[in-house]
Amino acid sequence: MDLDLPPALNLGSNSDGDDMAYHHEGADVENGFPTSDGERLDGGAAGGHFTRFQGAAKVHVWGLTFLERFNDDAYAHHRNDNLYYPFASFQDWELASFLLSSTLSMAAIDRFLGIELIKALPLSYRTAKELRGCAELLPSGPKWQYRVISTEHPMKLPVHLYWRNPLDCIESLFNNPRFAKDIDLIPECIYTTAECTVRIYGEWMTGEAAWMMQVHTLVFSEIICLTSLLQSKLPANSTLLGVILSSDKTNITNMTGGRVAHPLLISLANIKMAVQNKASSHTFLLTALLPIADFLHLVKRMQGVLEARLIHQCLDIILEPLKQAARIGRMMSDPAGNLRYCFTPLASYIVDTPEAAMLACVRGKTSPLTTASYKQFGDAFQHPLRTAKITLTQLNRIKSKCDTQDVEAFFATCEPYHLSGVVDPFWRDWQFADPSQSLTPEALHHWHRESYDHDVQWCIRIGVSTLKQVTGRAQRDIQCYLVAVIAGAAPPGVVIAVHALMDFRYLSQAVTIDENQCQKILNALKTFHDHKHEIIEHSGHQGAKSKNILDNWCIPNLEMMQSVVPSIHQVGSLIQWIQRNQQTTRTTIRKNVDIFILRHLLLRNRRYILPLELDIEMAWMMGSMMTRGDLQAAISDFWRTERVVSNFLKKAELALLSTTAPRPLRTFVVGSTTIHLNFDPSLRRQAIDDVAMKFCLPDLQAALTDYVQWEGQTNQGFHKLTGQHRASPTADLPFQHLNIWFKVHVQQMPHHSGSAFLPALTVNASLPDANWKYGRYDAAIFTVDGTKQWPTSELKGHIVVEAELSHGLHVVPQQHGSALERTTQMHVLKRAMRAGVMPFGDILPLDQVRSFAHIIPRFGPVADTRLTPQNSSKFAQSFFLNKYIDKDFYHIISESA
């Protein structure tokens, strides 16, 4: 559905305009864009036809760059002579950085520095105390502070709140040159075609909420339900900086007292999700440690109410600067040093379901997003939103009737409204903040854990599996195999319901989603609701403890699924709102004494500042004649992420231009796929007869002869697996030896974005060994029709083969002419046989490989217990092409469904 744009907005044609420009003497400061000799940074969304909000994110004057901020401290003059001050040299700083980043105690660091070999080094510190003293001289980022929180109700111990100004955290992210090319500042509407009929949602700035926040005149639209959004009046030319908050209680110690922390992380929604979702990008900052209090109230339920009130009280204190900036704005410098008038709406608060209810001020068994209660969680439609206005109106009504300090009476009065007893929600005076919009569905808690807690348990109780409790990686793997494993064993209606929920999860995790895909998400959810009764009929839906069959669907995450598509419309793709890993906090807090917590946080805050400043300084010194664009490239080279994904596409381009690279090329590109072989083969110069014996390929000689005589001489574009071998098994070949590679690496571009590349996948074709008795032969997709292009043609003009030089698997047509099996909606493959006895095999050139493929046997009602991962492809004759093995592969295979 498209936005009804107000006539007051003069929207121009599609533009290449940039969000950000490095300022210099030639810049047009008034309009915020550089002149022709200025360095421009791309901030717009890739692909599609888009209309940008005219006049947004104006540059006002020049501000301060990160480097200028860094040098604005009392010790800056020392760095004119010594870049590494307060350390003596690079080696001195490098060792200090290692020790400060380690988990060593002060005593252990003292022992290390006391080693004679280390004492001989010219270090500026000799003890752990001196090392920390040096670290404290470094410029800090946002400063930590603490306060003793007072409450009207007694607690076992006083509560200390540790936090730092969240607005300073947002500004430090906004000003960070690492993200200069990865920040979107202008809201935009993206469409699939120039007719602007099908909207595309991706980054936060492509959602309807960002656009409507930017509107500075009253606009009515049937899409936006929030009155606060509709009636907002931001100044013209302002810049939206969306705030992301994330919190989750985290166990710090398991064996010594079970210490728990409640960290609050903050990030900037304008940072592109490709960078945002990388832990190595450090886009999430720890902004507070929320207190965990023990109240002395006699009623345990009231203790929970008081704890919720305390959290909202603390959030009120912590987030006040963001609320002020959302109301009146604040001038901030972008990574280029341009000063912009910024406002800070709450874009997303990422939490699990219980904490979402606490933040929305609703009690258990109530939806935090809608007016649905637990008996309505299984409804096949979305209930009306529980907007901020509704909740605040109800609270005001309750306050007029009851004393807020009488916790039990206030809680009882809240019951008809399903409210939790919180008096003053932290979001009540934050412009644009509304729980029904900002509590975005989150993949880990709301989809993946729901899959194991419910989908897998249904299958176990029906009798498909006897799987015991598993955690972590195994739960993720189960999602990839579940649908194929239960096919034939579970009743058809149950399989359809489970595969519909699985489709819902995969479709909802796309990086970019258009209106057609939104409809597919809704269709998948409808399919589940149409067949969910069969799960109950076959005793799959049972109580966790009672084991009684349940006739209701009181599953909070199931109700949350109804909000997925509306949330996509508002804030863009939901894959960008992922619960942050709390490992940072676990390694931060190691002491039971609060003052040590604060001191550790202060030091940790400083030691991450110097490396970035050094990178900028060194880049600056390496080329004083650099343009700002060259400087940004130099910064990117110096500051690499911790995990580097091999870019075989770039290697292929370099190999093609090289005159010294061995031919044929070991790395090359075919269509959207890059193929890579190791330089040295796994087996070198093997006789053809020996290869035929090792791989059990008696017709290898004939297959090679056919390939050379018929395909090589006629220069046919694509080799096909058709007919019998025409050449004699004893025919002569122009070669007698073969080089054999056991692995080929296949790398592809992401299906929804051409701006990056995926990690390479490995297709194995190796001989039998101790682990793989019959050899390891993975499946791959080959093209056999030059008129079809992967991935746009899906499987049309392509075949699935086992990489053993190569055995074909034919797609088996299903009833009514469909290529998909009815209950699983997956392709069924059958091993191609020659004369009904020998597997059908042939030679296929490597440049016809298009993708890795995963096949899984069709186990039927009862799986053969003799089948293992190592032998199933050897003995099974019928398979599923498992589309759930990878999200990108899923979208390619399912695109035409």
C-alpha positions, 0 to 999 in steps of 0.5 A, spaced: 500 500 500 502 506 498 503 513 502 498 518 500 503 524 500 501 531 502 501 536 496 505 541 500 511 536 499 514 538 492 517 531 491 522 531 485 524 525 480 529 520 482 535 522 484 542 520 486 543 526 491 547 524 497 546 524 504 553 526 506 558 530 503 565 532 506 566 539 507 571 543 504 572 550 501 568 548 495 562 546 498 555 549 498 554 549 505 547 552 504 544 546 500 548 541 504 551 538 497 558 539 495 560 542 488 563 538 483 570 537 486 567 535 493 567 528 495 560 525 495 558 519 499 552 514 497 547 514 502 541 512 498 538 505 497 541 500 492 536 498 486 529 500 485 525 506 483 525 511 489 523 518 491 526 521 497 524 526 502 526 533 499 529 538 504 531 533 509 537 532 513 540 539 511 547 541 512 547 548 516 554 549 518 561 546 519 562 542 526 567 538 528 570 531 526 572 525 530 579 527 529 578 534 532 573 532 537 579 527 539 584 532 540 580 537 544 583 535 551 588 537 555 593 532 553 592 533 545 599 538 545 603 531 547 600 528 541 604 533 536 610 530 538 608 523 540 602 520 536 601 514 541 601 519 548 600 517 553 604 511 551 612 511 548 611 508 542 607 503 538 610 497 541 608 500 548 601 501 546 600 495 542 602 491 549 598 495 553 592 494 548 593 487 549 593 487 557 587 491 557 583 487 553 585 481 556 581 477 562 588 478 566 587 480 573 591 486 576 595 481 580 596 477 573 598 483 569 603 485 575 606 478 575 607 478 567 610 485 567 615 483 573 618 478 568 625 479 566 624 479 559 618 484 559 622 488 564 628 489 559 623 493 554 622 500 554 615 501 557 612 507 560 609 502 565 611 497 570 605 495 574 598 494 573 596 500 577 601 504 572 598 501 566 591 503 568 593 510 570 596 511 563 589 508 560 585 513 564 589 519 560 586 517 554 580 521 551 574 518 553 567 517 549 561 518 553 562 518 560 559 513 565 556 516 571 552 513 577 546 514 582 543 511 588 536 510 586 531 512 592 524 508 592 518 509 596 518 501 598 524 498 602 529 493 599 534 489 601 540 493 599 540 500 596 540 500 588 545 503 584 544 506 577 550 506 572 549 509 565 552 514 560 548 520 556 545 516 551 545 522 546 552 522 547 552 515 545 548 516 539 552 522 537 559 518 537 556 513 533 553 519 528 560 522 528 564 516 527 568 516 520 567 508 520 560 509 518 561 515 513 558 510 507 553 506 511 549 512 514 542 513 511 539 520 513 533 521 508 527 518 508 525 515 501 520 511 498 522 505 494 518 501 488 520 495 484 518 499 477 517 506 475 510 506 475 511 506 483 505 501 484 509 496 488 513 498 494 519 495 497 521 496 504 529 495 507 533 499 511 529 503 517 529 510 512 525 506 507 519 505 512 513 509 513 514 511 520 521 515 518 517 518 512 511 520 516 516 523 522 519 527 517 513 530 515 512 537 518 505 538 516 499 535 518 498 529 514 492 524 514 493 516 512 489 510 513 496 506 513 499 510 520 495 509 526 499 513 531 496 520 532 502 522 535 506 520 528 500 524 524 500 530 528 508 531 529 511 537 527 518 537 525 522 543 523 524 543 515 530 540 513 531 537 520 535 530 520 532 524 523 537 519 527 533 513 529 534 510 536 535 503 537 535 500 544 536 493 546 536 490 553 536 483 556 538 480 563 544 476 562 548 471 567 555 474 569 557 468 573 554 461 574 558 458 579 559 464 584 553 467 586 549 467 580 550 474 579 545 477 574 546 484 570 541 487 566 545 491 560 541 496 556 545 497 549 544 503 544 545 504 537 543 508 531 537 506 526 540 510 520 546 505 520 545 500 514 543 493 516 549 490 513 554 493 518 549 494 523 548 486 524 556 485 524 558 484 531 565 486 529 562 493 527 561 495 534 555 499 532 551 497 539 554 501 545 553 499 552 549 505 555 547 503 562 546 497 567 539 497 569 539 495 577 536 488 579 533 490 586 530 485 591 524 488 594 521 486 601 514 486 599 510 480 603 506 479 596 511 476 591 507 478 585 507 485 588 515 485 588 515 484 580 510 490 580 515 494 584 521 491 579 517 494 573 516 501 576 523 501 578 526 499 571 521 505 568 524 510 573 531 508 571 529 508 564 526 515 565 533 518 568 537 515 562 533 517 556 531 524 558 536 527 553 534 523 548 527 525 549 529 532 549 532 532 543 526 528 540 522 535 542 527 540 541 532 537 537 540 538 537 545 540 533 550 534 531 556 533 527 556 527 521 562 523 520 564 528 515 564 534 520 557 537 517 553 540 522 545 537 522 539 539 526 538 532 529 531 529 532 532 522 536 525 518 535 525 511 538 525 506 532 526 500 535 526 497 542 529 490 541 527 485 547 524 478 548 516 477 550 516 478 557 520 484 557 516 487 552 510 486 556 514 489 562 515 495 557 508 496 554 506 496 562 501 490 560 501 484 565 502 477 563 498 473 558 497 480 554 499 482 548 504 488 548 502 490 541 495 489 541 489 489 545 489 481 544 489 477 551 491 470 551 485 467 549 485 471 543 492 469 541 490 464 536 486 468 532 487 468 525 487 476 524 491 482 528 487 485 533 487 493 534 493 496 536 494 498 543 497 505 542 501 509 547 494 514 547 490 508 549 495 506 555 496 513 558 488 514 557 487 508 561 492 509 566 490 516 567 483 513 569 486 509 574 490 514 577 484 518 578 481 512 582 486 510 586 493 512 590 499 510 586 503 508 592 498 503 594 501 497 590 496 492 591 490 496 590 493 500 584 494 493 581 487 490 582 484 496 579 489 495 573 486 488 572 480 490 567 485 494 563 490 488 563 495 493 565 501 491 570 501 496 575 506 501 572 505 508 574 509 512 569 511 509 563 518 511 561 515 513 553 510 517 556 513 524 554 518 521 548 515 524 542 514 518 537 515 513 542 510 508 542 510 501 544 505 498 539 510 500 533 517 500 537 517 493 540 519 490 533 518 483 532 525 480 533 528 473 529 531 470 535 526 470 541 519 471 537 521 466 531 527 461 532 525 459 539 518 459 538 520 454 532 523 449 537 519 450 543 512 449 539 513 446 532 519 441 534 515 439 540 508 438 536 512 433 532 515 429 538 508 429 541 505 426 535 511 421 535 515 423 529 521 423 533 524 422 540 529 428 540 531 430 547 533 437 549 538 440 545 540 447 545 544 452 541 547 451 534 543 444 534 536 448 535 538 452 528 540 446 524 533 442 526 529 448 523 533 447 516 531 439 516 525 439 520 520 439 514 523 434 510 524 429 516 517 429 518 514 429 511 511 422 510 511 420 518 507 426 520 499 427 518 499 431 511 495 437 515 501 437 520 506 437 515 502 443 512 502 447 518 509 446 520 512 448 513 507 454 513 510 457 519 517 455 517 515 459 510 513 465 514 520 465 518 524 465 512 520 470 508 520 475 514 527 475 514 529 477 507 533 483 507 528 487 502 521 485 502 516 488 497 508 488 497 508 481 494 512 478 499 508 481 504 502 478 501 506 471 501 508 472 509 500 473 510 498 467 506 503 463 510 500 465 516 493 464 513 495 457 511 498 455 518 491 457 521 487 453 516 491 447 518 492 448 526 486 444 528 490 438 525 495 439 530 490 438 536 487 432 533 493 428 532 495 430 540 501 434 538 499 440 542 500 438 549 501 442 556 509 442 557 507 439 564 501 436 565 501 433 558 494 434 557 491 435 550 490 443 549 484 446 545 487 453 545 493 457 542 495 461 548 502 462 545 504 469 545 509 469 539 504 466 535 500 472 536 506 477 535 506 474 528 500 478 526 504 484 527 510 482 522 507 485 516 504 491 519 511 492 522 515 491 516 511 497 513 513 501 519 520 500 520 523 496 514 526 489 514 525 486 521 532 482 520 535 489 522 532 488 529 536 483 532 537 482 539 544 483 541 549 478 544 550 480 551 557 477 551 560 484 552 557 485 558 559 478 561 566 480 560 565 487 562 562 485 569 567 481 574 567 484 580 562 484 586 563 491 588 560 496 584 565 501 584 570 496 580 564 495 575 564 503 574 572 503 574 572 497 569 567 501 564 571 507 564 577 504 562 574 500 557 571 506 554 577 509 553 581 503 550 577 503 544 578 510 542 585 510 541 586 505 535 581 509 531 584 516 532 591 512 530 588 510 524 586 517 522 592 520 524 596 515 520 592 516 514 593 523 514 600 523 515 601 518 509 598 523 504 597 530 506 595 531 499 589 526 500 582 528 498 577 526 504 574 521 499 581 518 499 582 519 507 575 515 508 578 509 503 585 509 508 581 509 514 577 503 511 583 499 510 586 501 517 580 499 520 578 492 518 573 487 521 575 482 525 572 476 520 574 477 513 570 473 508 574 471 502 572 475 496 573 470 490 569 475 485 575 480 486 580 474 486 577 472 479 577 479 476 585 480 478 586 473 475 583 475 469 587 481 468 593 477 470 598 475 465 602 470 470 596 467 473 596 459 471 591 457 465 586 455 466 584 459 471 583 457 478 578 462 480 573 465 475 566 468 474 560 465 471 553 469 471 552 471 478 557 465 481 564 465 482 568 458 482 574 457 486 579 451 486 585 451 490 592 452 486 594 445 487 590 439 486 588 434 491 591 428 487 596 430 481 597 426 475 592 420 476 592 415 471 585 415 468 584 407 469 586 409 477 581 414 477 575 410 475 577 404 480 578 409 486 571 413 484 568 406 482 566 409 475 567 404 470 565 408 464 569 414 465 574 413 459 567 413 455 564 419 458 571 423 457 571 420 450 564 423 449 566 429 452 572 431 448 569 428 441 562 431 441 562 437 446 569 439 445 570 439 437 563 442 436 564 447 441 557 446 444 555 452 449 552 447 454 553 440 456 547 436 458 546 429 461 542 425 455 543 419 452 548 413 453 555 414 452 557 413 444 564 412 445 568 406 446 570 404 453 577 403 449 577 409 445 584 413 445 584 420 449 589 426 447 591 425 455 592 419 459 592 423 466 588 427 470 588 432 476 583 431 481 580 436 486 576 434 492 573 441 493 570 447 489 568 453 493 562 456 490 560 464 492 554 468 490 551 475 491 546 475 496 539 474 492 536 481 495 542 485 494 548 486 489 552 490 494 555 485 498 557 477 497 556 471 501 561 467 504 563 461 499 560 454 500 564 448 499 562 442 494 565 436 496 567 430 492 572 426 496 574 419 496 572 414 501 576 415 508 575 413 515 569 418 516 566 417 509 566 410 508 562 411 501 566 417 499 563 424 500 559 427 494 555 433 495 550 436 491 550 442 486 546 445 481 548 445 474 545 449 468 544 445 462 540 451 458 544 457 455 537 461 455 536 460 462 539 464 467 541 463 475 538 465 479 532 468 476 530 462 472 530 458 479 530 451 477 528 452 469 534 449 465 538 447 471 539 440 474 541 437 480 547 433 480 551 429 485 559 431 484 562 425 482 563 427 475 557 427 475 550 423 477 544 426 475 538 427 480 531 428 476 526 433 479 519 428 479 513 432 477 507 431 482 500 431 481 496 436 477 503 438 474 506 441 480 513 441 481 512 441 488 510 436 493 504 438 496 505 438 504 512 440 504 512 445 498 519 442 496 522 439 489 522 431 489 528 428 486 529 421 484 536 418 482 537 418 475 538 410 473 541 408 466 537 401 464 534 401 471 541 399 474 547 404 474 546 411 476 546 415 470 553 419 470 556 424 465 562 429 465 559 436 466 564 442 465 565 446 472 563 453 469 556 450 469 556 450 476 551 455 479 550 453 486 551 449 492 545 444 493 542 440 499 538 434 498 535 430 504 532 423 503 525 422 503 524 417 509 517 416 509 513 413 515 518 410 518 526 412 517 531 406 516 535 406 522 541 404 518 541 411 514 546 416 517 549 422 514 555 419 511 551 413 507 544 416 506 546 419 499 549 412 497 543 408 499 537 413 498 533 413 491 528 419 492 530 426 496 527 433 497 531 439 495 532 442 501 530 449 500 531 451 508 538 450 508 540 457 507 535 463 507 538 466 500 537 459 497 530 459 500 528 465 496 531 463 490 527 456 489 521 459 492 521 466 488 516 463 483 511 459 488 
